[in-house]
Amino acid sequence: MAIKKTETPMELKQRIYTLVGGITPVNFILRSRHTTNKPLLFFDGKVNRSLRYSSNHASVFEDEQYGDVTLPAIIFTNGKLITRPEETVLQDFLSKHPDNGKVFAEFDPSSKAEKELDRIELELEAMSLARSMEIEDLEAIARVVLKSQINGMSSKEIRRDMLLFAKNNPETFTNLANDENIKLRNLAIRAVEMGIIKIGADNCTVSWTKGKKEKIVTVPFGENVYSGLAKYFKTDDGINVMQAIINEI
């Protein structure tokens, strides 16, 4: 696959390259010259040009290398290749290599630190959100991620587990916390567990359990009954039903 040329001069510095995927074979030899069976090409903006790493030439392009060529092997040891600042030709060759980003990649400590910082900040925000949320809202999220495990759990156990979940899955927790349907779904589940409403044998018909036991709504066949109730609560008729349930709870 062709790679676009970059015109920005490379900074003179030591560069470290690692194999993608965290693999660490004792020795991995990177292909370093163009062949018919294994093309090694770089698109310079006009045409594809053959690449070849030669330690005694200043260019990485085969058509600019004249006379004798020295072709050393490019070896990753234990998944890592460390290049010195003066190895500019090798670094240039690696930057243009079509396997760059696929088989190997340059290790950037500052980029790694930035990603780690973003992750930590996301964790702290999610945990702060979990700490400040009402237990009813945490229970709604817990029903999604812990499912039946929530039955019988105390408020402190739910908050503890949700704090841990927020730390380990900050993005998922934040998305669930902002999902209104999660809270409405939990309200429906609590109403059933408390015997305020009941779900028919067809798993579609929802009715009151008291008085005339009137039908509230029929959820479409195949749809999760609690998800259907959450949607129903947002309709004009459903708002009144939801308020009646809240009053009972």
Backbone hydrogen bonds in HBPLUS format (Angstrom, degrees):
<---DONOR---> <-ACCEPTOR-->    atom                        ^
c    i                          cat <-CA-CA->   ^        H-A-AA   ^      H-
h    n   atom  resd res      DA  || num        DHA   H-A  angle D-A-AA Bond
n    s   type  num  typ     dist DA aas  dist angle  dist       angle   num
A0015-ARG N   A0083-THR O   3.11 MM  68  5.30 149.2  2.21 135.0 144.4     1
A0083-THR N   A0015-ARG O   2.84 MM  68  5.30 174.4  1.85 165.2 166.9     2
A0107-PHE N   A0016-ILE O   2.67 MM  91  5.45 170.7  1.68 152.9 156.3     3
A0017-TYR N   A0081-LEU O   2.82 MM  64  5.07 164.4  1.84 151.9 157.3     4
A0081-LEU N   A0017-TYR O   2.82 MM  64  5.07 152.3  1.90 151.9 155.0     5
A0018-THR N   A0105-ALA O   2.92 MM  87  5.65 162.9  1.95 163.2 162.6     6
A0105-ALA N   A0018-THR O   2.91 MM  87  5.65 148.8  2.01 155.6 165.6     7
A0019-LEU N   A0079-GLY O   3.10 MM  60  5.32 148.6  2.20 139.8 143.8     8
A0020-VAL N   A0103-VAL O   2.84 MM  83  5.35 165.8  1.86 125.2 130.1     9
A0078-ASN N   A0025-PRO O   3.00 MM  53  5.06 115.3  2.43 138.4 150.4    10
A0078-ASN N   A0026-VAL O   3.02 MM  52  4.48 153.6  2.09 107.5 116.0    11
A0028-PHE N   A0076-PHE O   2.88 MM  48  4.97 142.1  2.02 139.7 150.1    12
A0076-PHE N   A0028-PHE O   2.75 MM  48  4.97 171.2  1.76 151.3 153.3    13
A0030-LEU N   A0074-ILE O   2.91 MM  44  5.51 163.0  1.94 165.8 167.8    14
A0053-TYR N   A0032-SER O   2.89 MM  21  5.57 164.1  1.92 166.7 169.5    15
A0034-HIS N   A0051-LEU O   3.04 MM  17  5.76 129.0  2.31 168.6 175.0    16
A0035-THR N   A0038-LYS O   3.30 MM   3  5.08 152.7  2.38 117.3 120.7    17
A0051-LEU N   A0040-LEU O   2.84 MM  11  5.61 161.9  1.87 165.8 162.4    18
A0042-PHE N   A0049-ARG O   2.90 MM   7  5.25 147.4  2.01 140.1 150.6    19
A0049-ARG N   A0042-PHE O   2.81 MM   7  5.25 159.0  1.86 135.7 141.8    20
A0044-ASP N   A0047-VAL O   3.10 MM   3  5.96 159.2  2.15 162.0 156.5    21
A0062-GLU N   A0050-SER O   3.03 MM  12  5.67 165.5  2.05 142.4 147.2    22
A0052-ARG N   A0060-VAL O   2.88 MM   8  5.50 158.0  1.93 152.4 155.5    23
A0057-HIS N   A0054-SER O   3.39 MM   3  5.62 157.4  2.44 115.4 113.1    24
A0055-SER N   A0070-THR O   3.03 MM  15  5.71 141.4  2.18 149.1 155.3    25
A0064-GLU N   A0061-PHE O   3.00 MM   3  5.51 162.3  2.04 116.5 122.0    26
A0065-GLN N   A0062-GLU O   3.23 MM   3  5.29 167.6  2.25 108.5 111.0    27
A0077-THR N   A0080-LYS O   2.83 MM   3  5.25 141.1  1.99 158.3 145.8    28
A0080-LYS N   A0077-THR O   3.06 MM   3  5.25 154.9  2.13 105.4 113.2    29
A0087-GLU N   A0084-ARG O   3.00 MM   3  5.41 159.1  2.05 114.9 121.7    30
A0091-GLN N   A0087-GLU O   3.07 MM   4  6.32 162.2  2.10 149.9 155.3    31
A0092-ASP N   A0088-THR O   2.83 MM   4  5.94 153.6  1.90 143.0 150.6    32
A0093-PHE N   A0089-VAL O   2.84 MM   4  6.04 156.7  1.89 148.1 154.9    33
A0094-LEU N   A0090-LEU O   2.92 MM   4  6.17 159.1  1.96 150.7 155.9    34
A0095-SER N   A0091-GLN O   2.96 MM   4  6.16 147.3  2.07 142.0 151.0    35
A0096-LYS N   A0092-ASP O   3.15 MM   4  6.39 139.6  2.32 142.6 152.2    36
A0096-LYS N   A0093-PHE O   3.22 MM   3  5.29 130.6  2.48  96.2 108.6    37
A0097-HIS N   A0093-PHE O   2.99 MM   4  6.02 118.5  2.38 139.4 155.7    38
A0100-ASN N   A0097-HIS O   3.00 MM   3  5.44 164.5  2.02 118.1 122.3    39
A0102-LYS N   A0099-ASP O   2.93 MM   3  5.05 157.7  1.98 120.3 126.1    40
A0103-VAL N   A0099-ASP O   2.81 MM   4  5.20 164.9  1.83 144.9 150.0    41
A0104-PHE N   A0099-ASP O   3.43 MM   5  6.58 163.7  2.46 145.8 148.0    42
A0101-GLY N   A0104-PHE O   2.55 MM   3  5.50 164.5  1.57 171.2 175.4    43
A0112-LYS N   A0108-ASP O   3.03 MM   4  6.33 157.7  2.08 155.1 162.0    44
A0113-ALA N   A0109-PRO O   2.89 MM   4  6.12 156.9  1.94 148.9 155.2    45
A0114-GLU N   A0110-SER O   2.96 MM   4  6.13 151.7  2.04 141.1 148.8    46
A0115-LYS N   A0111-SER O   3.00 MM   4  6.26 157.6  2.05 148.1 153.5    47
A0116-GLU N   A0112-LYS O   2.93 MM   4  6.17 157.6  1.98 148.2 154.7    48
A0117-LEU N   A0113-ALA O   2.87 MM   4  6.06 152.2  1.94 145.7 153.3    49
A0118-ASP N   A0114-GLU O   2.95 MM   4  6.19 159.9  1.99 147.6 152.9    50
A0119-ARG N   A0115-LYS O   2.96 MM   4  6.18 154.6  2.03 145.2 152.3    51
A0120-ILE N   A0116-GLU O   2.93 MM   4  6.19 158.7  1.98 147.2 152.6    52
A0121-GLU N   A0117-LEU O   2.92 MM   4  6.15 163.8  1.95 154.4 158.5    53
A0122-LEU N   A0118-ASP O   2.97 MM   4  6.13 152.7  2.04 143.9 151.6    54
A0123-GLU N   A0119-ARG O   2.90 MM   4  6.17 153.4  1.97 148.8 156.2    55
A0124-LEU N   A0120-ILE O   2.91 MM   4  6.18 161.5  1.95 152.7 157.1    56
A0125-GLU N   A0121-GLU O   2.97 MM   4  6.16 158.6  2.02 146.5 152.1    57
A0126-ALA N   A0122-LEU O   3.01 MM   4  6.17 160.5  2.05 146.0 151.4    58
A0127-MET N   A0123-GLU O   2.88 MM   4  6.07 159.9  1.92 151.8 157.8    59
A0128-SER N   A0124-LEU O   2.86 MM   4  5.97 152.2  1.94 143.9 151.9    60
A0129-LEU N   A0125-GLU O   2.95 MM   4  6.14 151.3  2.03 142.4 150.3    61
A0130-ALA N   A0126-ALA O   2.90 MM   4  6.19 156.5  1.96 146.1 152.5    62
A0131-ARG N   A0127-MET O   2.89 MM   4  6.06 148.8  1.98 142.4 151.0    63
A0132-SER N   A0128-SER O   3.12 MM   4  6.29 143.6  2.26 141.5 149.8    64
A0133-MET N   A0129-LEU O   3.11 MM   4  6.14 127.5  2.40 145.1 157.6    65
A0137-ASP N   A0134-GLU O   3.02 MM   3  5.42 124.6  2.34 106.6 119.8    66
A0138-LEU N   A0134-GLU O   3.08 MM   4  6.46 156.0  2.14 152.1 159.6    67
A0139-GLU N   A0135-ILE O   2.83 MM   4  5.97 149.5  1.92 144.0 152.7    68
A0140-ALA N   A0136-GLU O   3.12 MM   4  6.38 141.9  2.27 134.6 144.0    69
A0141-ILE N   A0137-ASP O   3.25 MM   4  6.63 152.5  2.33 144.0 149.6    70
A0142-ALA N   A0138-LEU O   2.83 MM   4  6.06 159.8  1.87 150.2 157.0    71
A0143-ARG N   A0139-GLU O   2.94 MM   4  6.14 147.0  2.05 145.8 152.9    72
A0144-VAL N   A0141-ILE O   2.96 MM   3  5.27 134.1  2.17 103.7 116.5    73
A0145-VAL N   A0141-ILE O   3.07 MM   4  6.44 162.5  2.10 158.7 162.7    74
A0146-LEU N   A0142-ALA O   2.69 MM   4  5.27 155.4  1.75 145.3 152.5    75
A0149-GLN N   A0146-LEU O   3.15 MM   3  5.44 156.7  2.20 132.8 128.8    76
A0150-ILE N   A0147-LYS O   3.36 MM   3  6.33 175.2  2.36 126.1 127.2    77
A0151-ASN N   A0148-SER O   3.25 MM   3  5.90 153.3  2.32 116.7 122.3    78
A0153-MET N   A0150-ILE O   2.96 MM   3  5.37 165.4  1.98 136.8 137.0    79
A0158-ILE N   A0154-SER O   3.00 MM   4  6.30 157.0  2.05 152.5 158.8    80
A0159-ARG N   A0155-SER O   2.96 MM   4  6.20 166.8  1.97 152.0 155.4    81
A0160-ARG N   A0156-LYS O   2.90 MM   4  6.01 159.3  1.94 144.1 150.3    82
A0161-ASP N   A0157-GLU O   2.96 MM   4  6.09 168.7  1.97 148.8 151.9    83
A0162-MET N   A0158-ILE O   2.91 MM   4  6.06 151.0  1.99 148.7 157.2    84
A0163-LEU N   A0159-ARG O   2.91 MM   4  6.07 145.1  2.03 144.8 153.6    85
A0164-LEU N   A0160-ARG O   3.07 MM   4  6.38 156.9  2.13 149.5 155.5    86
A0165-PHE N   A0161-ASP O   2.88 MM   4  6.07 152.0  1.96 139.3 147.8    87
A0166-ALA N   A0162-MET O   2.83 MM   4  5.91 155.1  1.89 139.5 146.3    88
A0167-LYS N   A0163-LEU O   3.05 MM   4  6.26 148.7  2.15 140.2 148.1    89
A0168-ASN N   A0164-LEU O   3.02 MM   4  6.25 161.0  2.06 149.8 154.4    90
A0169-ASN N   A0165-PHE O   2.69 MM   4  5.62 143.3  1.83 149.4 159.6    91
A0173-PHE N   A0169-ASN O   2.94 MM   4  6.07 166.8  1.96 162.2 166.6    92
A0174-THR N   A0170-PRO O   3.02 MM   4  6.10 163.5  2.05 145.0 149.5    93
A0175-ASN N   A0171-GLU O   3.03 MM   4  6.22 159.4  2.07 148.0 153.6    94
A0176-LEU N   A0172-THR O   3.00 MM   4  6.21 160.6  2.03 151.4 156.5    95
A0177-ALA N   A0173-PHE O   2.85 MM   4  6.05 154.7  1.92 150.7 158.5    96
A0178-ASN N   A0174-THR O   3.16 MM   4  6.33 136.2  2.36 139.7 149.7    97
A0179-ASP N   A0176-LEU O   3.10 MM   3  5.03 162.3  2.14 103.6 108.8    98
A0182-ILE N   A0179-ASP O   3.13 MM   3  5.61 141.8  2.28 109.6 119.2    99
A0183-LYS N   A0180-GLU O   3.13 MM   3  5.53 122.3  2.48 106.8 119.0   100
A0184-LEU N   A0180-GLU O   3.22 MM   4  6.57 160.3  2.26 152.2 157.9   101
A0185-ARG N   A0181-ASN O   2.81 MM   4  5.86 153.5  1.88 144.7 152.3   102
A0186-ASN N   A0182-ILE O   3.00 MM   4  6.21 152.9  2.07 142.0 149.1   103
A0187-LEU N   A0183-LYS O   3.01 MM   4  6.28 149.4  2.11 142.0 150.2   104
A0188-ALA N   A0184-LEU O   3.08 MM   4  6.38 153.0  2.15 144.9 151.2   105
A0189-ILE N   A0185-ARG O   3.04 MM   4  6.38 155.3  2.10 147.9 154.5   106
A0190-ARG N   A0186-ASN O   2.89 MM   4  6.13 165.6  1.91 154.5 158.1   107
A0191-ALA N   A0187-LEU O   2.94 MM   4  6.10 153.7  2.01 144.8 152.3   108
A0192-VAL N   A0188-ALA O   3.11 MM   4  6.39 149.9  2.21 144.5 151.6   109
A0193-GLU N   A0189-ILE O   2.92 MM   4  6.19 166.4  1.93 154.6 158.6   110
A0194-MET N   A0190-ARG O   2.86 MM   4  5.99 146.1  1.97 147.7 156.3   111
A0196-ILE N   A0191-ALA O   2.85 MM   5  5.13 149.3  1.94 164.9 164.6   112
A0197-ILE N   A0191-ALA O   3.40 MM   6  5.83 157.4  2.46 116.8 118.9   113
A0195-GLY N   A0192-VAL O   3.03 MM   3  5.08 157.6  2.08 104.4 111.3   114
A0209-THR N   A0196-ILE O   3.33 MM  13  5.80 151.7  2.41 138.5 132.4   115
A0198-LYS N   A0207-SER O   2.84 MM   9  5.46 155.4  1.90 154.5 160.5   116
A0207-SER N   A0198-LYS O   2.97 MM   9  5.46 161.9  2.00 153.8 159.8   117
A0200-GLY N   A0205-THR O   2.71 MM   5  5.08 168.8  1.73 159.6 162.8   118
A0203-ASN N   A0200-GLY O   2.92 MM   3  5.36 161.7  1.96 115.2 120.5   119
A0219-VAL N   A0204-CYS O   2.77 MM  15  4.77 165.2  1.79 141.3 137.4   120
A0206-VAL N   A0217-VAL O   2.89 MM  11  5.45 165.5  1.91 170.5 175.3   121
A0216-ILE N   A0206-VAL O   2.65 MM  10  5.50 166.7  1.67 148.1 151.8   122
A0217-VAL N   A0206-VAL O   3.32 MM  11  5.45 153.7  2.39 135.9 142.6   123
A0208-TRP N   A0214-GLU O   2.92 MM   6  5.61 160.9  1.95 157.7 160.9   124
A0213-LYS N   A0210-LYS O   3.04 MM   3  5.34 155.8  2.10 130.5 131.2   125
A0223-GLU N   A0220-PRO O   3.13 MM   3  5.79 164.5  2.16 137.7 140.8   126
A0228-GLY N   A0224-ASN O   2.88 MM   4  6.13 154.6  1.94 154.1 162.3   127
A0229-LEU N   A0225-VAL O   2.99 MM   4  6.20 148.8  2.09 139.0 146.8   128
A0230-ALA N   A0226-TYR O   2.99 MM   4  6.20 152.7  2.07 140.9 148.1   129
A0231-LYS N   A0227-SER O   3.11 MM   4  6.43 152.4  2.19 144.7 151.0   130
A0232-TYR N   A0228-GLY O   2.95 MM   4  6.19 153.8  2.02 142.7 150.8   131
A0233-PHE N   A0229-LEU O   2.87 MM   4  6.11 151.2  1.96 153.3 159.3   132
A0234-LYS N   A0231-LYS O   3.10 MM   3  5.56 153.4  2.17 109.2 117.3   133
A0235-THR N   A0232-TYR O   2.95 MM   3  5.41 168.0  1.96 120.4 123.2   134
A0239-ILE N   A0235-THR O   2.96 MM   4  6.08 144.1  2.09 151.0 156.7   135
A0241-VAL N   A0237-ASP O   3.35 MM   4  6.72 156.7  2.41 146.2 152.6   136
A0242-MET N   A0238-GLY O   2.81 MM   4  6.01 163.0  1.84 154.4 159.2   137
A0243-GLN N   A0239-ILE O   2.96 MM   4  6.18 157.6  2.01 146.7 152.4   138
A0244-ALA N   A0240-ASN O   3.03 MM   4  6.24 152.2  2.11 142.7 150.2   139
A0245-ILE N   A0241-VAL O   2.97 MM   4  6.28 150.5  2.06 149.4 157.6   140
A0246-ILE N   A0242-MET O   2.92 MM   4  6.23 161.2  1.96 152.0 157.0   141
A0247-ASN N   A0243-GLN O   2.96 MM   4  6.18 153.4  2.03 145.2 152.2   142
A0248-GLU N   A0244-ALA O   3.16 MM   4  6.40 143.3  2.30 136.9 145.9   143
A0248-GLU N   A0245-ILE O   3.03 MM   3  5.08 121.8  2.38  96.3 111.2   144
A0249-ILE N   A0245-ILE O   2.91 MM   4  6.22 153.0  1.98 153.0 161.0   145
